[in-house]
Amino acid sequence: MVYTISGIRFHAVLPLCKCSDSTFNGDRRVPLSLFMRKDSSASRKIFVTKPTYNSDSVLSTATAASDKALVPGSGSDGSSTLAGQSETSGAVSEDPQVLHDVDSQTIEADEKTEEETDQDLQSLPVDNTDGDQGALEISIPSKNNKAETTMRSIPPPGSGQRIYDIDPYLLSHRGHLDYRYEQYRRMREAIDQNEGGLEAFSRGYEKFGFTRSATGITYREWAPGAMSAALIGDFNNWNPNADIMSRNEFGVWEIFLPNNADGSPAIPHGSRVKIRMDTPSGIKDSIPAWIKFSVQAPGEIPYNGIYYDPPEEEKYVFQHPQPKKPISLRIYESHVGMSSTEPIINTYANFRDDVLPRIKKLGYNAVQIMAIQEHSYYASFGYHVTNFFAPSSRCGTPEELKSLIDRAHELGLLVLMDIVHSHASKNVLDGLNMFDGTDGHYFHSGSRGYHWMWDSRLFNYGSWEVLRFLLSNARWWLEEYKFDGFRFDGVTSMMYTHHGLEVGFTGNYSEYFGFATDVDAVVYLMLVNDMIHGLYPEAVTIGEDVSGMPTFCIPIQDGGMGFDYRLHMAIADKWIELLKKSDEDWEMGDIVHMLVNRRWLEKCVAYAESHDQALVGDKTVAFWLMDKDMYDSMALDRPSTPAIDRGIALHKMIRLITMGLGGEGYLNFMGNEFGHPEWIDFPRGDQHLPGGAVIPGNNFSYDKCRRRFDLGDADYLRYRGMQEFDRAMQHLEESFGFMTSGHQYVSRKDDSDKIIVFERGDLVFVFNFHWSNSYYDYRVGCLKPGKYKIVLDSDEALFGGFNRLDHSAEYFSFEGNYDNRPRSFLVYAPSRTAVVYALAPDDSELVQGEETKTEPEPETETSME
């Protein structure tokens, strides 16, 4: 039976297929390299047409690999350790007022001496057909349609020492940090020596899985624990004796299927495929690990792998160039499946046509899409990935996803993917778990390979083939689908052997640099950032880290981990903490400290709430503020209530102060811009626990798994005002670029008046959190002289406010120190409002012309009470 892909949606069957534990604990060796090319004519360069690549990128040159390389080893428990490492306590004292802009040779290397390991590596065949390691030659069509050739390459490792100049407190942990960087450097050298560099190493999808040539189809799979393997599927009537695979010395199984007599491929496009293996755990049929598409047939639980190779006329061709990386990143976090106003699973096509224009209109410049990688359990929110190279079939086909991304690029939107490399589904039948019948194939064996809270498997980042798989996976999404970058999920869990569970990070540096650090995982993160930024200079990487790991967003050559941004997770958690008590008890200094407490030169993406805060068991910020009153009092033709008035006012203030002070980027989860009510609850049935307890489900309801965009669009509902305010926030940032300004200063945080005043860029922000007091002729400090005007007012009627401010009013500065500012002006600050002031255009131009010769402002300074 052949499955037809075009025009068919394969609906999810929600119960998760559970797996049983394996008792296999044998000694398994993982090959250092599976494809040591002996053909000297094989080039590591590829010459392709990429109409959407930015030809203006400045590219660095590649360097030759070092003569020797040592692959990092593991301790007896699989963890990277530094013998004799001394850890001392150290803490950074940060002034909260100052803002700154600013298994084999690989796994068992520890059982050998460094010289023995070097000899092992040198004895392996190496391809030295080119002088450049890790270089990619690209043919790019220019405006006159003539191909121009450019080079993208991954820069060589640097000294890794600048981190000590940036943060001298790191010197007390230099032993750990230098060891970490040396492990990274040795891995880079080993990859250069044995794989031709990161550029070639990260193209594993050209070797593994299904690859098509003019003469037929080749299928390869790394499964060293399997004793036999056969390719089965619709194409051979699922006959396990028809297409037996052969195994090489590295545990790679392979088969070549020549074309049919009429020239057609042996496996038709859209047909189901699996690999049958005789393993230490028994006979099992698995979806190929590198499968590019998988579906769940109606009435079935496990997914089926699909051979996906549409004819040329059905392949989507990208039409629009990828946008350049914006200076200020304003992200609209989204989930395609739950993006419909109806209680259904939405499609890529509907998201493309209905949601993307909304995001553009709101003023965001990037869309971050969750749950792209295939996951058999819908209620996992996409985080229990089963098929890493396959886009979720619930929402459509790969071509439809490409169309979505191309449309976003047409609108000038970056498309970021929420990528999951921190863990994987523990499903056996349709995931990677126990793939070759062993517990430690892609993952750590035993307890180290299991995340007890997430009920999922944990990768062994010290395994050569796991590195190939994950690096190639990241590149696949950038290359094949034209994603513009990633938000890496669960990075805190990756970086520590305790996974950040039941651990409170206080900022003491010994918490970050010790034996609890998973150096293998940190090295992987450095490698993947290296690959991404070297080959795709305009790509953006964001790491989800709650620990505050130092050097997280410092360039790799300087000794950092190479992320562009850290997701500032502490802010949202703090807002939930504050919302659980009366705003009369909020401390202004506490709010400011929460927002500005970040590391110098390390950019953050701030957010008041993401998808996490709205999951079942919690609720959205708006619902925290207004709760049941939202059911009856959001219509404009009905009287408001004190809870509604308070909630709408604070909802706007919370979001603006988070954007204004919290980081160099901003994120909002879809629907929360207009104060989406209630919570998110994916369709699910009752869960029966081993002890007999039952967690009630929701009868597989989609009612709380959608976004009610109609609420924000309705001009007769109060949601509209909150949506308009969020839109105004985004356009204000677009106009003034305040999130990335070098000038950032908090001048007042008054707990008596409940007032916060700060400058960011050329703007002055005034927040009055008092529940009843409004202040006339309230004096606020400023830097620049001139006439100020209101550019954003949360109390404006359009935004659901009380219209207490006159927007035609002009505010003139006068000389004299106030709140440690050289000037000040008087304002009216109504209760529970946020107002933003800017120099009037004529004064702004004058100041800009004079400021270099009169009163230059240092890039950072200390504010005072």
N, C-alpha and C positions, 0 to 999 in steps of 0.2 A: 504494500500500500504506500502510495506516495502522498505526502502532505503538500497541498498547495498553499503557498505563503501569501501571495498577493490577495488583499481584500478580506483576509480571515483574521479575526481576533481570537486568541486562545485564552479563555477565561481561567482564572486561578481557582484551584481547589485548595482551600485554605489550610487544612490540618498539616502540620509539619511531619515529614517522615523521619522518625527517630532512628538512631543507629545504636547498635550494641557495641560494647567495649571489646577491644581486642586484647588477647593475652600474649600477643607476639612481642617478645623483647629480645630478639636475636641481634647479633652484631651485624649491622648493615653498613657497608661502606658506600659513600656517595662519590661519584667521579668528579675529578677536578675540572675536566672539560670533556664534553661529549662529542664535539665536532672539531677535531684537530685537523685542519685542512692540509692535505699533503700536495694538493695540486697548486703548483707555484703560479699557475696562470689565473687562479681565482682572485679576483680583485675585491677589496673591501669597500670600494666606492660604488655608489649607485647613481644612476643618471635618470632622473625622473622629471616629469612635468608637474609643477605645483602652481596653478594659477592663483591661489589665494595666499601664497607666502609673501611676506613683506620683504621686498628686495632692498629696502633701505637699511636693513639691520647691519650693524657693524660687527664683523666676525673676527674672532681671534684665530691664530694659527695653532695647529696641533704639534705635539712634540713626540719624539720617539720614546718608546718604552725604556725603562731602566734595564740594566743587564740582569739584575736579580730581582725576585719577588717572593715574598712570603705571605701566604694566605693566613689571616688571623685564625688562631686556634680557639678551642673551647676548653673550659675546665671539666672536671669529672661530671659536673651537673649540667654541662652545656653552656655555662656562662663564661663570658670573657672576664678574665681577672688580671690584675697587675700585681705580681709578686712583690712583697715588701712595700707596697704603697702605704704612705702615711697620710691619714686624713685628719685635718684639723678644722675646728669650727671657724667659720667666717661668715659675717653678715654684712650686707650693704646697708648703710644708713641713707635712706632716700628722703629728701625733703618733699613732702606731698604737695607743696605749693608750686614747685617748679615743674613746668612741662617741657619736655624735650621733643625736638622734631626728629628730632633726629631718631658524605659520611664517608677508604680513601684518604687522599692527601689533604683535603680541605678541613674536614671536621676534626681529624685526629692530628693536626699539626702540632698540638701541644705535647704530644707524646714523642716528638722528635726534636732534635736540636735545630737551631735556625739554619745551620749549614746543611743538614740533611734535607730539610724542607726545600732549601734553595736548589739542591741537586735534583730533587724530585721534579721540581718545576722546570728546571733546565733540560731534563731528559725528555720532556714531552715535546712532540713536534709543534713547531710554531710557524705561522704564516708570516713571512716578512716580504711580501710582494710589494708593499708600499713603504715609503718613508714616513708617511703621516699616520699617527695612531689616532683613531677615533674621528677621522674627518669625513664629512658628508658633502659630496658634490651635487649641487642642485641646478637644474635648468629651469629658469623662471621666465615666463613670457613677459615682455615689457609692453609698454603702451603701443608700440608699433608691431606687436605680435612676433618680434624676433626674440629667440631665446637668449637670455643672458645667464652666464654661469657664475655662481657665487659659492662660497664655502661656509659651511657651518661646522664648528669644531668645539670640542670640550677642552677648556684650558687646563694646563697641567697643574698639579697641586702646588700651592705656594708654600711659604714658610710656616704658616699657621701660627704666627707669633703676635700679630697685631692685636689680638684679643686682650693681651696684657696691658697694652697702652690704652685701650678703650676702657677696661675695667681692671685696675690694679689689684682689686680684691681677689681676682682669679689666680694671682701668683701663689697664694697659699695652697692651691690645688693644681699646680703646674705639672706635677708628676702624672696625675690622672689625665689631664687635658692633652699633654704631649703624647702620652701613650695612645689616647684615642685618635689623635691626628696621625700618628705613625701607623696605626692599624688601617686607617683610611688610605694613607699613601701606599702601603704595601698591597692593599687590595686593588688599587688603581694600577699599580705596576703589574700585578699578576694578571689582571684582565687585559692590559696592553700586551703582555708577553704571549698569552695563550689564546686570546680571543680576537686580537686585532683592535682592542680599545673598546671603550664604552659604547661608541656609536654602533659597532658591529654586534657587540654583546646584547644590546638592547633591541635587536631585531630578531629575537628568538621565534617570533611568529612566522618568519620566513622559512624556518626549519621544522618547527614542531607543529603538531596538529595537521590539518589538511593543507597541502600546497598543490597548486595546479600548474602543469607545464603543458607544452604543446603536444606531448605524447601521452599524458595521463595524469593520474593523481597519486601523490605520495602522502602517506600518513605515518607520523612518528609520534611516539609517546615515551616519556621517561618513567619507567616503572621497574626499578631494580629488584623489588621484592617479588615480582610475579615470576612464575615458573613456566608459563606459556601464555600466549595472547593471540587473539583473533579479532578481526574487524567484522562486525555483524551489522545488519540493518535491512531496511526495505529492499535495497538493491540486490541482496543475495538471499532474500527470504529468511533472514536471521539464522542462516546455516553456519554454525561455529566451525565447521570443517572446510568451508569454502575458501576462506581467505586467511590463512595462518600467517602470523607475523614472525619475523626473525629478530633475534636479539644480538646486540653487539656487546663488547666487553664492558661497556659503561652502563648497561642496564637500559639502553634505548631500544625499543621495539619499533620495527619498521616494515612497511609493505608498500609495494608499488602496484597500482591498478592501471593497466594500459587502456587507452581509449577503445571504445567499441569499433567494430569494423566500419561503421558509417562515420567515424570520427567523433561521435558524441562521447561525453565523459561516462566512465563506468558507474559513477554515482550521480543520479539525477539531482539537480538543484531542488531543495526543499524536502528531500527524503530523510527519514530518521536513521540515525547511526549510533552505535555504541561499541565499546571495546569489551570483549569477554576475556577475563583473566583467571588463571588458576593461581591462587595466592595462598600464603600461609594461613589465611582465615577462611579459605574455601573458594569455590567458584563464584565470581561476581561479574555482573554487567554494569559498566560505568559509562557515564557521559565523558567523552574525551576532555582532558583538562584544558586544552586550548580551543575548545569549541567556540565558534563565532556567533552561534544562535541556538537557542533551545526553547522548547515549548512544552506546555502542559496540556495534554489532550483532555477533552471533556470527560469527566468521570474517573480520571486517573489521578494518582497522587504524585509519584515521581515524575520528573520532567524527562523529556527525550531530547537528545542532541539532534540538531538539524544540520545537514550538509548545506551550507549557504554559499552559493556561487551563482548569482543571477546572471542572465545573459547581459551583454554590454548595453543593449537598449533599455534594460530595466534598472541599470545602476544609476544612482543619483550623481549628478555632476554639479559640483559647487560653482556658484555663479559670482559670489561676492567675496572680496578680500576680508581677511580677519582684521578687526580694529586694532589700532595701536594700544598699548597698555596705558590706561589713564593715570594721571598724576594722583587724583583722588579716587578711591575705589568705593562706590556705593552699590552694595550687593542686595539683590532681591532673591532671597532663599526660597526655593520652590520644590514641589513634588508633583510630577506630571499626573500621576494616578489620582491624586486627591484634589486636582485643580478645577474640577467641574463644580458648578453650583448644584448639580443634581447628585443624588446618592449612587454614583456609579464609579467605575474606573475610567478615567479620562484617557485620551489618546494623544500621541505626539502631534498629530495633525490638528486636533482641536486646540492644544496648547499653543501651537505655532500661530494659528489664526486668531485666537481669542485672548490669550494671556500675554503673549509677547508685546502686542501693541499697548496693552494696559501698563506693562512695566515701563515701556518707553515714555508714555505720557506722564507717568508718575515722576519721572526724572532720574531713575536709577540708570547706571551705566554698565551694570553687570548682572547677569542672572546665574545663580548657583543652583544646579539641579541635583536633587537627591535621588537615590534608588535607581540609578542607571544600570549598574551591574546586576545581572540576573540573580534573583533571590527567590527560592521556592516558597518562602513563608512571607506573605504580603505584610503581615502585622509586625514584621521585624523592622519596618520602615526602611528596608533596603540594606540593613547593616549585617545580615547573615547571608553573605554572598555565597552562591553555589557555583556560578559560572562566570569567571572573572573577565573574559574577553567578549561576553555576549551582552548586548543591551536587553533590558527587560522586555519580554515579548507581550506582557500584559497590555502595553501601551501602543504596540504596533511593530513595524519591521525596522531593520537597520536603516533602510533607505528613508523611511519617514523620520527617523531621528536625525539623519543628516540634513533633511529638508528643514527641520526645526532649527538646527544650528545655523544653517545658511541664512534663514530668515532673520534670526537674531543678529547676525553680522550685517545684514542689509540695514537693519535698524540702528547699527552702531553699538550694539550690546556685546560685551564679552560674555562667553559662556564658560562657566567654571563647573567642573564635575566634582561631586562629593565622592571621592575615591576611598575605598576601604582596603587597606593593606595591613591593618592592625590585627585582624583576626578573620576567621572564616566560619561558615556554617559547619556544624558537626554532622550534617547529612552524609550518609555513606553511598546511597544509591545515585544521587544526582549532584554530589559535591566532591570536594577534594579529600575529605576525611577517609582514612584507610584506603586510599585509592589503589595502592598496590598490595593491599592486605596487611600492611604493617602500620603500627601506631605512629612511627616517626618518619614518614615519607616527606611530606612538605612541612610537617610540624615537629615541634619538640615532642619527645615521647614522655609518657608519664604525666605527673601533675603539672610539670612546667609547660606542657603543651595544651593545657586546658584552662580557660577563663571561667572561674566558678560563678561569677556574677552574670556574665553574658551568655553562659552555656554554649561556648564556642571554642574553636581550636586556634592555637597560637603558632604563628610561623616560626621556623628556625632560620633566622636571618644570617646565620653563619654558614648555611649550606650554599654551595656554589650554584646549584640548579634552582634553588629557591630565589636567589638573587637574579638569575637570568629570567625566571618567570615573572617576578614582580617588576623589574626594570622594563622588561618588554611589554608588560601590561600597561604601565604608565605611558609608554611611548605609543602603543597601539591607539589609545584614545586620542592622543594629540595628532597622530599622523593620519589615521583612517577617518576619524570623525571631526577633526579640526576643532576640538575643544581648545580653549585658550588658557587652561590651567586647572589647578586642582585645589580643593579643600581636603587635606589629608585628615581622615577621621581617626580618633582615638590615639593620637600621638603620645599622650602621657602614658597610656597603657603599654605602648611599644618601648619607651625609653627606660622603664624600670621593671625589674623582676617582680616587684610587688604590684605593678600595674596601677599604682596610685590608689589602691583600695585600702581603706581604713588607715590612710596616712594623711596627716595634716602638714602641709608645707608651710613653714614659717619664714622662709627666706634665708635660712642658714645654709651656706654653700655646701656644707658636708652632706646635706640632703640630696644634692644633685650629683656630686662627684665622689662616688664610693662604690662599694661592692654591690650595691643594689641597682646600679646603673647597668643596663643591658647594652654593652658597647657594640655588640654585633648589630643591634637594631639602630643605634645611633649612626654607625658607619653606613648602614643601608640608606638611612635618610639623607646622609651627606652625598652618597652616590646618586640617588635619584634626583636630588636637587641639582647636582653637578650635570647630570645628563639633560635634564629639562632646560636649565638655563643656558647650557652650552649649545644645544641643538635648536632650541626655540627661545631666542632671547626675549621675545615679547610675552612669554608665558608667565603666569602668576602662580605662586605656590603659597598656600595658607595652611598653617599647622594648628590643629586643635589641641592646645596644651593648657592645662589648668595649673600645672606645677610652677610655672615661671622659670623654666630652665634657662640659665644664662647662656648667651651666645646663640640662642635659637634663630635669631634673624640677622646674624652677622655673616657676611660672605664666607664661603668655605675656604678660599685662599687665605683669609685672615685668621682661620682657626675656628670659625663658626659652623653652624649646621646648614645655613644657606636658604632658609625660608624667607620669603618676602614679607610675610605678615604672621603674627601670632593671633589666634582668635582669643579675644579678651573675655574669657568665660566667667571670670569672677564678678563682672559687672552685673550680669543677669541674675546670678545667684544672690548678690547683695540686694538687688531690687526686690526680689521675692521675700527676702528676710525683712526688709523695711515695710513691705506691703502687709505683712502679718501683724503690724502694729499701727497705731494711729499716726498720721503724719504730724500731729502736734508733738510727737516724741522724736521726730527725725532731727538729727544733728547735722548742721551744714558742713562742718569740718569733716565729718564722717563720709558724707556724700562726695565731697571734693577729693578726699584721699582715695576713695574707691576708684574714682574715674581717672586720676592722674598717676596712680601707682603703677608705673610701667618702666621698663628698662630703657636707658639712654641708647639712642641709635637703633632701637629695635621697634619697628612699626607694628601697630596693633589694629585689628578690626574690632570695633566696639559694637555692642548691641544691647538693647534693653530686654529683648526676649527673642529666642529662636524657636525652632520646633521642639526643643527639649523641654522648655518651660510649659508647653501647652499639652503635653502628653497626658493620657488618662491617669488620674491620681493627682494631677496638678491642674492648672487652668491658665488662661491667657491673662496678661496684665489688666486688660479692660475688665475681665470677669472678676479678678481679685478686687478691683476698685468698686465695681457697681453691682456685681452678683445678680441676684434675682430681679432687681429693678430693671435690668436690661430687657426682660421679657415684656414688660408692660409700659415702660416710660421712655422709649426711644423715638416715638413718633412725635413730630413737631406739633400736631394738633391735639396733643395731650399734655397736661401739666407735667413739668419736670419734677424731680425730687432732689433733696439735698445730696443723696448718694450719686445721682446722675450728674449734677452740676460739679460736684467734687471730682468724680471719676473722670469726666471729660477734660476738666482743667488739668488734673495731675497727669493724665495719659499723655497730653501734649508736652507738658513740661519735662516729664521723664525722658521722652524720646529726644527732645531738643538738647537737653543738657548732656545726654549720653553721646549724641553726635558732636556737640560742641567741645566737650572736654575729654571724651573717652578714648580717642585714638586717631590714627591717620586714615582709617577706613571705617565704613559703617555697614551694618547688615540688618535687614528686616525679613522676618518670615512672612510669606504671602498671607494676606488677609489681616495681619496685625496692624497694618497702616491705618485701617479704619476701626480698630478696636474689635476684632472678631470675638464674638461671645463664646462662652463655654470652653471646650477642650477638644483634643484630638483623640479619637478612639477607633482603631482599625477593626474591621470585621473579624470576629474571632468566636470560637466555641469554648465550651467549658474546658478547663485544663485540669486533668487528674494527676495529682502529685503522687510520688512513690509511697508516701506514708498514708495515703487514703484521703488526704485533704483535696478539696476541689476549689479552684479559682473560677468563679463564675465568668462566663463570656457575655457577649452582647447579642447572641443569636445571629451572628454574622451580619450585623447591621452596618450599612455604609452611611448612616445618618450623620455621624460625627466625623466622617472621613471625607470631607469635602470642604470647599471654601465658598462661603456665601458672598461672592462679589456683588450680588444684587443689593445687599444691604448698604455697601459703601456708595453705590451708584444712585440710590434712591434719594431724590431731593426732598422727600417728605420725612426722612429719618435723620436722626442726629448723628448717625454714623458718617454721613456725608461730610460734615464739618471736620471730623478727625482725619478723613482721607484727604481733604483739601489742604489741611495743615501739613500732613506728611509730604504731600506734593510740593508745597511751598518750601519746606525744609530742604528738599533735594535740589530744587532750583536755586535756592539761596547759596548752597554750597557750590553748585555749578558756576554761579556768577562770581563768587568771592574766593573760592578755593581755600576756605579757612582751615579745613582739617589738616592740610599739609603746609600751612604757613610756618615760617621760622619764628614768628613773634607770637608767643603764648604766655599769658600772665594772669594769675588769679589775684585780684586786689582786695576782695572782701568776701568773707564767709561768716556772717553775723548770726549767731544763734539766738540772740534776743529779738532781732527784727526778722529773722528767718530769710535773710537776703544773701544771695551769692552774686558777685560781680566778677567778670573776667573779660580779658581781651584775647581775641584770637584773630590773627591777621589784622585787617583794618576795621574789624567789628568789635563792638562793645556789647556784651550779653548781660542782661539784668534779670535775675530770677527772684521773685517774691513768693516763697513757699508758705507765707503766713495764711492761715485759714480765714482770717477776718480783717486784719489790718491792711489798709492801703496807705501809702505814704506820698504826701505832696512835697514838692521841692526836695526830693531825696537826692543827696549829692553822691555822684559816682565818679571815681577817678578815671582818667584817660591819658593816653600818651600824646596824641597828635592834636594840634590846635585846629579850630575851625568850627564849622556849622554841621551839626549832626542831625540826621533824619531817621525816622523809624523805617526799617526795611522788613521787619517781621514782627507780628504782634499776635500772640496766642489768644488774646481776648477779642480779636476781630470777629464780627458777626458771621463772616463767611466760614470761620473755623468753629462755629458754635459757641462763641464767647458773648460777652455783654457789651462790647463796643465802647469801653470806657476811655479810650485814648483818641486824641485828635491827630490823625496822620498828616495833617498839613502843618502841624507845629514844627518849629525849628528850635534846636537846642545848641546854644553857643557856649563854647568852652571858655574858661577863664583861667588865668595863671595862678599858680600857688599849689604847693605840695598837698596832696590828699591821698590817703591810703597808699603812700609811697609812690604816687604818680605825680608827674610834674604839672598836671592840669586836671580839671574836673568840669562837670556840667550838672545841672539840676533836672530831674525827671519826676514824672508821676508814676509810681509803681503800685498798680492795683493788686489786691490780694489774689493769690494763686494765678499769677501770670508770668510769662516769659516774653521779654521784649528785646529785640536786637536793633542796635543803632549803628549807622554807618555815616562817614563823612559825606556831605552832599557832593555831587560830582565836581563842581567848580573848586571847592575847598580841597577835595581829594587830589585833584590834579596839581593844585598849588603845593600841597604838602609833599607829594611825590617828587616835585621838582626841587623842593628845598631841603628835604630831609637828609640828603647826603652831605650837605654843607653846614647844617645847623646842629641837629641833635641826633646823631646816629644811635640806634638802639642795639644793644648787645643781643645776640641770638637767644641767650637764656639769661634769666636773672631770678633772684629769690624774691618772692612776694612776702608781704608782712600783713599782720592783722590790722 
